[in-house]
Amino acid sequence: MKKFIRDNPTIAFGLGLPLLLVAVFLAISGIPALLVAPPQYEVLYATHYNFYNNAHNAIQIAVVGDRVQVSYVGNTQPYQTPRLWRFDPKTGAVREIALPLPAGLAPNSGRPVEAEKTPSVTPIDVPDLAELKVDSSSLAPDGYTFRSGADSYGGNVFDGLFFGSSRYRVQAELVKDGRSIRLPNTDGAHYGNAVRFVGWVLP
């Protein structure tokens, strides 16, 4: 091998340069993870939020004060219901919070439904949210922000060079000063409004 390198320096350089670049990119991408403290607050987010839904026949999730309120707008079953998740960045655990539909909704025929002039609003009781205090501001107390969308992927230069442009990736994540934490069950969406931030769970 040493003789080959001495006799063919140009070929050796051409073979070794890509490996060197890969090593440099990997080292650079790992720096924020070493220098930036990990997130400390659990986060609530919804997937498939209003995805293919009629706006007047859908579950709505809102934070009023420091409490999460869930309601159903309309009287017809939705095309698709959102899924609500609680993610703990300290452990990496994620848990789905069930969102039941109100009783007595009319069947969904699959055809557009004429919106009510004054849509009916039915509160939904979600026991797993009853005792939670939530901060819906975009910035968590520890400095992390929630980011989602086709251009939000927090990948590094290495990913961009070897796996294609990040603008085609949809992945929600928590980000701070170059460090990013991917949120489970958010990849594979194709529209920016498929993942919706709800809030940070306060102690």
C-alpha positions as CSV (number, residue, x, y, z in Angstrom):
1,M,0.0,0.0,0.0
2,K,2.8,2.4,0.9
3,K,4.5,1.7,-2.4
4,F,1.3,2.3,-4.3
5,I,0.8,5.7,-2.6
6,R,4.4,6.7,-3.4
7,D,4.1,5.6,-7.0
8,N,0.6,7.1,-7.5
9,P,0.3,10.2,-5.4
10,T,-2.4,11.7,-7.6
11,I,-4.6,8.7,-7.5
12,A,-4.1,8.4,-3.7
13,F,-5.0,12.0,-3.2
14,G,-8.1,11.6,-5.3
15,L,-9.2,8.6,-3.3
16,G,-8.3,10.1,0.1
17,L,-9.9,13.6,-0.3
18,P,-13.5,12.5,-0.2
19,L,-12.8,10.5,2.9
20,L,-11.1,13.5,4.5
21,L,-14.1,15.7,3.6
22,V,-16.5,13.2,5.1
23,A,-14.5,13.2,8.4
24,V,-14.4,17.0,8.5
25,F,-18.2,17.3,7.9
26,L,-19.0,14.8,10.5
27,A,-16.8,16.5,13.0
28,I,-18.3,19.9,12.3
29,S,-21.9,18.6,12.5
30,G,-21.2,17.1,15.9
31,I,-19.9,20.4,17.5
32,P,-23.3,21.9,18.4
33,A,-24.3,18.7,20.2
34,L,-21.2,19.0,22.4
35,L,-21.5,22.7,23.1
36,V,-25.3,23.4,23.3
37,A,-27.2,22.0,26.3
38,P,-29.9,19.5,25.5
39,P,-33.6,20.7,25.7
40,Q,-35.2,20.5,29.2
41,Y,-38.9,20.9,28.4
42,E,-41.4,18.5,27.1
43,V,-43.3,19.6,24.0
44,L,-46.8,19.0,22.7
45,Y,-47.4,18.9,19.0
46,A,-50.0,17.6,16.6
47,T,-49.6,15.7,13.3
48,H,-52.1,15.5,10.5
49,Y,-53.5,18.8,11.8
50,N,-56.3,19.9,9.4
51,F,-54.8,17.5,6.9
52,Y,-57.5,16.9,4.2
53,N,-60.0,18.2,6.8
54,N,-63.0,20.4,6.1
55,A,-62.2,23.5,8.3
56,H,-65.8,23.3,9.6
57,N,-65.6,19.6,10.5
58,A,-62.4,19.2,12.4
59,I,-60.8,19.0,15.8
60,Q,-59.3,22.3,16.9
61,I,-56.5,22.5,19.5
62,A,-55.7,25.8,21.2
63,V,-53.9,27.0,24.3
64,V,-56.0,29.5,26.4
65,G,-54.0,31.0,29.2
66,D,-51.8,28.1,30.2
67,R,-54.3,25.3,29.5
68,V,-54.8,23.2,26.3
69,Q,-58.4,23.3,25.1
70,V,-59.7,20.8,22.5
71,S,-63.0,21.2,20.7
72,Y,-64.8,19.9,17.6
73,V,-66.1,22.4,15.1
74,G,-69.1,21.1,13.0
75,N,-71.5,18.2,13.2
76,T,-70.1,15.8,10.6
77,Q,-67.3,13.3,11.0
78,P,-63.9,14.5,9.8
79,Y,-61.9,13.2,6.8
80,Q,-59.0,12.6,9.1
81,T,-58.4,13.4,12.7
82,P,-55.1,14.9,14.1
83,R,-52.9,13.0,16.4
84,L,-51.5,14.7,19.5
85,W,-48.0,13.8,20.9
86,R,-46.1,14.5,24.1
87,F,-42.3,14.3,23.6
88,D,-39.8,14.2,26.5
89,P,-36.4,15.3,25.1
90,K,-34.6,14.1,28.2
91,T,-35.5,10.5,27.7
92,G,-36.5,10.5,24.0
93,A,-39.9,9.0,24.9
94,V,-43.0,10.0,23.0
95,R,-46.6,9.3,24.0
96,E,-49.8,9.8,22.0
97,I,-52.6,11.6,23.7
98,A,-56.0,10.3,22.6
99,L,-58.4,12.8,21.1
100,P,-61.9,11.3,21.1
101,L,-64.6,12.6,18.7
102,P,-67.9,13.8,20.1
103,A,-70.8,11.4,20.0
104,G,-73.6,11.8,17.4
105,L,-71.6,13.2,14.5
106,A,-73.2,12.6,11.1
107,P,-71.4,10.1,8.7
108,N,-68.9,11.6,6.3
109,S,-70.0,10.9,2.8
110,G,-66.7,11.9,1.3
111,R,-68.2,14.8,-0.6
112,P,-67.9,18.5,0.3
113,V,-70.3,19.5,3.1
114,E,-71.9,22.9,3.1
115,A,-70.6,24.9,6.0
116,E,-73.0,25.9,8.7
117,K,-73.5,29.7,9.0
118,T,-72.8,29.4,12.7
119,P,-70.7,26.2,13.2
120,S,-71.4,24.2,16.3
121,V,-68.5,23.9,18.7
122,T,-68.3,21.0,21.1
123,P,-65.7,20.9,23.8
124,I,-63.8,17.6,24.1
125,D,-62.6,16.4,27.5
126,V,-59.1,15.1,27.3
127,P,-58.0,13.7,30.7
128,D,-54.3,13.6,29.9
129,L,-54.3,17.4,29.3
130,A,-56.4,18.4,32.3
131,E,-53.6,19.0,34.7
132,L,-50.9,20.3,32.3
133,K,-49.6,23.8,32.3
134,V,-48.5,24.8,28.9
135,D,-46.5,27.7,27.4
136,S,-47.5,28.3,23.8
137,S,-44.8,30.9,23.0
138,S,-42.5,30.1,20.2
139,L,-39.4,30.2,22.4
140,A,-39.0,27.7,25.3
141,P,-37.7,28.8,28.6
142,D,-34.4,26.9,27.8
143,G,-34.0,28.8,24.5
144,Y,-35.2,26.0,22.1
145,T,-37.7,26.7,19.3
146,F,-40.0,24.4,17.5
147,R,-39.5,24.3,13.7
148,S,-41.4,22.4,11.0
149,G,-41.8,22.6,7.2
150,A,-40.3,21.6,3.9
151,D,-37.3,24.0,4.4
152,S,-36.8,23.5,8.1
153,Y,-34.6,20.4,8.1
154,G,-31.6,21.1,10.4
155,G,-29.2,18.8,8.5
156,N,-25.6,19.7,7.9
157,V,-23.6,20.2,4.8
158,F,-22.7,16.5,4.7
159,D,-26.4,15.6,4.4
160,G,-27.0,18.2,1.7
161,L,-24.1,16.9,-0.4
162,F,-24.7,13.2,-0.1
163,F,-28.4,12.9,0.4
164,G,-29.9,15.7,-1.7
165,S,-31.4,19.0,-1.0
166,S,-33.0,19.5,2.4
167,R,-35.9,21.5,1.0
168,Y,-37.6,18.3,0.0
169,R,-37.5,17.0,3.6
170,V,-40.3,17.7,6.0
171,Q,-39.3,17.1,9.6
172,A,-40.3,18.9,12.8
173,E,-37.5,19.5,15.3
174,L,-36.4,21.4,18.3
175,V,-33.5,23.8,17.5
176,K,-31.1,26.0,19.3
177,D,-27.8,27.5,18.2
178,G,-27.2,24.9,15.5
179,R,-28.3,21.9,17.6
180,S,-31.4,20.1,16.5
181,I,-33.5,17.3,18.0
182,R,-35.8,15.5,15.6
183,L,-39.4,15.0,16.8
184,P,-40.8,11.4,16.4
185,N,-43.7,10.7,14.1
186,T,-43.3,13.9,12.1
187,D,-41.3,12.8,9.1
188,G,-42.9,11.8,5.8
189,A,-45.4,14.7,5.8
190,H,-45.7,16.6,2.6
191,Y,-47.4,19.9,3.7
192,G,-46.2,22.5,6.1
193,N,-49.4,22.5,8.1
194,A,-49.4,18.8,8.7
195,V,-47.4,19.3,11.9
196,R,-48.6,22.0,14.4
197,F,-46.8,23.2,17.5
198,V,-49.1,23.3,20.6
199,G,-46.8,24.3,23.5
200,W,-44.1,23.5,26.1
201,V,-45.1,21.6,29.1
202,L,-44.2,23.6,32.2
203,P,-43.3,22.0,35.6
